[in-house]
């Protein structure tokens, strides 16, 4: 391929990517901004008319190093950070929080924008979500992906150990890869977590789920099919929400 042909091909790819971005984010006011919540910087994405709010809690050390104007300078390859625009494109106000962000303050902040407020946490972010709930945060819903759920997950620092009782959970969905190879997010934790709330909650469903990975960050991506365990729990003794 000649240099001119390569440049032409590259220009066509960039144009196609731009068209895809317009399609994904069309009609959405994408205004990334850095907001201060309880002394910690977080990144807010807000559509014109949100029909709900999502708080994203990345894994690892949780430090997103938020800069001015909604810049995220760390954990940029974390799946929640990558996919934040997918939530925005579906009409949700999105808050990507730092490890130091107080979850109660974050939930209250997003509730003022639009309820219901759903916390989505992955990997070590699930531990921080549990710690926030234990300190009094009251999200309307909770999603735990690749989580440190119980001792069987491979770590004594886990959601069940931190909360102590399943009654503290809001309506919760657990999504976990059946072949997760991480030593602290082993799939065995899903079974024990599903059994944990049996006395106070009702297990709503469990199924194999064929998942197509969303376009991360609004960029075109190769679709990948993955198999997950999906467990949905409805609270019996915890806080209920009238929001759907």
Legacy VTK file of the C-alpha trace (Angstrom):
# vtk DataFile Version 3.0
C-alpha trace
ASCII
DATASET POLYDATA
POINTS 244 float
0.000 0.000 0.000
1.393 3.390 -1.007
1.675 6.242 1.450
-1.137 8.115 -0.314
-3.435 5.085 -0.211
-2.643 4.611 3.496
-3.474 8.224 4.254
-6.742 7.929 2.321
-7.685 4.714 4.165
-6.863 6.305 7.517
-8.968 9.366 6.676
-11.926 7.151 5.726
-11.632 5.218 8.990
-11.557 8.429 11.018
-14.614 9.701 9.145
-16.488 6.438 9.823
-15.567 6.643 13.503
-16.854 10.211 13.636
-20.168 9.153 12.084
-20.499 6.358 14.639
-19.856 8.806 17.448
-22.585 11.086 16.159
-24.955 8.122 16.011
-24.148 6.949 19.519
-24.234 10.394 21.117
-26.763 12.043 18.838
-29.259 14.100 20.783
-27.161 13.851 23.950
-25.577 16.937 25.462
-22.125 15.555 26.122
-20.678 18.047 28.562
-17.952 16.419 30.598
-17.231 18.431 33.694
-15.184 18.002 36.823
-17.180 18.408 40.016
-16.054 18.470 43.624
-17.930 16.175 45.970
-16.908 16.339 49.595
-13.420 17.517 48.692
-12.851 14.843 46.026
-12.920 15.461 42.279
-15.247 13.349 40.156
-16.311 13.511 36.512
-19.922 14.250 35.598
-21.656 13.596 32.272
-25.195 14.909 32.046
-27.700 14.538 29.189
-30.345 17.164 28.537
-33.169 15.175 30.140
-31.807 12.236 32.192
-34.169 9.451 33.175
-31.889 8.159 35.908
-28.391 8.452 37.345
-25.442 6.071 37.414
-22.401 6.228 39.692
-19.427 4.310 38.305
-16.848 2.949 40.755
-13.775 1.587 38.922
-11.542 -1.162 40.247
-7.843 -1.137 41.063
-6.806 1.667 43.364
-9.836 3.653 42.220
-7.838 6.816 41.567
-9.068 8.346 38.294
-6.919 11.498 38.622
-9.666 13.798 37.381
-8.373 16.915 35.672
-10.222 20.048 34.581
-13.133 19.882 32.138
-13.990 16.267 32.838
-10.612 14.785 31.991
-9.805 11.340 33.372
-6.066 10.775 33.494
-5.817 7.374 35.172
-7.599 3.995 34.963
-8.572 4.932 31.410
-8.638 1.246 30.410
-10.966 0.238 33.243
-14.157 -1.095 31.718
-16.426 1.318 33.607
-14.299 4.310 32.670
-14.201 3.159 29.031
-17.950 2.630 28.798
-19.129 5.827 30.530
-20.406 7.325 27.280
-22.542 4.244 26.639
-24.554 5.067 29.764
-24.791 8.695 28.701
-26.016 7.696 25.244
-28.862 5.795 26.902
-30.045 8.838 28.783
-28.351 8.439 32.148
-26.531 11.118 34.076
-23.137 9.590 34.855
-20.738 10.250 37.695
-17.305 8.595 37.611
-15.992 8.778 41.155
-12.519 8.631 42.625
-11.531 6.238 45.393
-11.652 9.138 47.837
-15.185 10.221 46.955
-17.697 9.799 49.780
-20.433 7.556 48.396
-23.198 9.077 50.511
-22.354 12.525 49.160
-22.151 11.139 45.624
-25.571 9.454 45.883
-27.136 12.637 47.259
-25.488 14.688 44.508
-26.861 12.466 41.743
-30.274 12.148 43.412
-30.596 15.920 43.054
-30.087 15.465 39.303
-32.362 12.463 38.748
-33.455 9.342 40.587
-33.216 6.392 40.610
-29.526 6.354 41.448
-27.729 3.126 40.542
-24.216 2.391 41.782
-22.192 0.243 39.373
-18.941 -1.086 40.830
-16.330 -3.460 39.474
-13.532 -5.506 41.059
-12.071 -3.615 44.060
-14.651 -0.925 43.449
-17.219 -3.386 44.850
-15.373 -3.257 48.189
-15.508 0.548 48.167
-19.211 0.399 47.301
-19.875 -1.902 50.267
-17.870 0.363 52.559
-19.908 3.347 51.391
-23.191 1.539 51.992
-21.987 0.430 55.427
-21.323 4.102 56.239
-24.853 5.076 55.266
-25.008 5.546 51.481
-28.446 4.645 50.139
-28.434 4.100 46.372
-31.686 2.896 44.833
-29.973 0.011 43.053
-26.592 -1.719 43.010
-24.693 -3.576 40.279
-21.602 -5.594 41.217
-19.387 -6.800 38.363
-16.365 -9.065 38.810
-16.783 -8.444 42.510
-15.087 -9.428 45.730
-18.326 -10.873 47.034
-17.574 -13.385 49.815
-14.604 -15.241 51.310
-15.010 -17.760 48.478
-14.090 -14.985 46.053
-10.549 -15.286 47.411
-10.294 -12.351 49.796
-11.434 -11.744 53.370
-12.113 -8.144 52.393
-15.384 -8.527 50.526
-18.934 -7.218 50.240
-20.532 -9.777 52.571
-17.881 -9.337 55.261
-18.153 -5.558 55.167
-21.945 -5.347 55.249
-22.508 -8.234 57.662
-26.174 -8.540 56.693
-27.876 -8.768 53.323
-30.565 -6.449 54.659
-28.190 -3.555 53.944
-28.292 -4.244 50.212
-30.580 -2.324 47.858
-31.984 -4.333 44.899
-28.781 -5.851 43.552
-27.553 -7.443 40.338
-24.316 -9.459 40.226
-22.546 -9.967 36.905
-19.516 -12.240 36.877
-17.521 -14.051 34.227
-17.670 -17.810 34.716
-13.970 -18.111 33.928
-12.723 -15.153 35.921
-9.093 -16.011 36.664
-8.342 -13.259 39.192
-7.389 -14.737 42.562
-9.671 -12.356 44.530
-12.710 -12.419 42.223
-13.117 -16.152 41.787
-16.474 -17.317 40.372
-17.121 -19.444 43.498
-17.973 -16.209 45.271
-21.118 -15.836 43.177
-22.739 -19.025 44.510
-22.055 -18.184 48.132
-23.223 -14.607 47.627
-26.481 -15.850 46.101
-27.022 -18.108 49.138
-26.055 -15.436 51.666
-29.295 -13.409 51.577
-31.640 -16.395 51.395
-33.303 -15.621 54.724
-33.925 -11.961 53.930
-34.094 -11.774 50.157
-35.517 -13.546 47.167
-33.241 -14.759 44.416
-34.918 -13.513 41.251
-32.964 -15.304 38.616
-29.748 -16.798 37.403
-28.869 -17.513 33.838
-26.113 -17.792 31.303
-25.985 -14.510 29.520
-24.535 -13.938 26.077
-23.063 -10.469 26.372
-21.920 -8.241 23.564
-19.421 -5.731 24.842
-20.668 -2.130 24.407
-18.744 0.385 22.402
-16.182 1.641 24.945
-15.925 5.376 25.230
-18.081 5.818 22.134
-15.348 4.384 19.890
-15.877 1.550 17.385
-14.819 -1.772 18.826
-14.752 -5.425 17.838
-17.805 -7.159 19.311
-16.880 -9.861 21.748
-19.126 -12.601 23.110
-18.587 -13.564 26.725
-20.369 -15.822 29.171
-21.435 -14.438 32.508
-23.251 -15.538 35.611
-26.062 -13.075 36.277
-27.772 -13.115 39.666
-30.517 -10.656 40.529
-31.571 -10.116 44.146
-34.657 -8.284 45.368
-34.419 -6.942 48.889
-36.725 -8.269 51.542
-35.581 -6.313 54.549
-33.559 -3.455 53.146
-34.529 -0.129 51.657
-37.035 -0.303 48.840
-37.413 2.192 46.049
-40.517 3.162 44.127
-38.389 4.091 41.116
-38.100 1.728 38.175
LINES 1 245
244 0 1 2 3 4 5 6 7 8 9 10 11 12 13 14 15 16 17 18 19 20 21 22 23 24 25 26 27 28 29 30 31 32 33 34 35 36 37 38 39 40 41 42 43 44 45 46 47 48 49 50 51 52 53 54 55 56 57 58 59 60 61 62 63 64 65 66 67 68 69 70 71 72 73 74 75 76 77 78 79 80 81 82 83 84 85 86 87 88 89 90 91 92 93 94 95 96 97 98 99 100 101 102 103 104 105 106 107 108 109 110 111 112 113 114 115 116 117 118 119 120 121 122 123 124 125 126 127 128 129 130 131 132 133 134 135 136 137 138 139 140 141 142 143 144 145 146 147 148 149 150 151 152 153 154 155 156 157 158 159 160 161 162 163 164 165 166 167 168 169 170 171 172 173 174 175 176 177 178 179 180 181 182 183 184 185 186 187 188 189 190 191 192 193 194 195 196 197 198 199 200 201 202 203 204 205 206 207 208 209 210 211 212 213 214 215 216 217 218 219 220 221 222 223 224 225 226 227 228 229 230 231 232 233 234 235 236 237 238 239 240 241 242 243
